[in-house]
């Protein structure tokens, strides 16, 4: 189990303007991740070191963005002004997650315009994120490892250091199905504002110019 990516919902002036501001802060470029036809959304990708990435995601005027949990989550966060929508954990044993959550994962796909190569995965847990925004959803990649969205991030010198989450670590461990002290070992999780509305509050990254908190 590991952090796969973090999701930032588009602000009122659109996902490219939103991504431009993040690009200026991090000092790296994004690329067009393409449309999620099953979810009615599209994203821009900041590939990072250590197998992680940031997606800036926007809901389209498409029925799927109103009918699917992922599309609903993106649209709802953008309607609140945008910002961090949530975080996503990569898993290899998808069956165990499906058994624990008592539902089946859904298929996801998108095709970055500059490669024309379709990426495919399965995801589960977005309904949990909607109900309790401190919780991550889960992804299991079907596409080859060298097609992972982070693959272009080698050499950027930018990597995620910590997530600042308002919530409860015991609730997170229960959701992840583990009692280990640090269930996502490669990053830090700072538990802030325990009595505030739960959710991903900020992400701190290491960059060649020093730490940046978004």
Helices and strands as residue ranges (DSSP letters): E 2-9, H 15-26, E 31-36, E 41-47, G 49-51, E 53-59, H 64-67, H 69-79, E 83-90, H 94-101, E 106-111, E 118-124, H 126-131, E 137-141, G 145-147, G 149-153, E 159-166, H 169-176, E 188-192, E 199-206, E 212-213
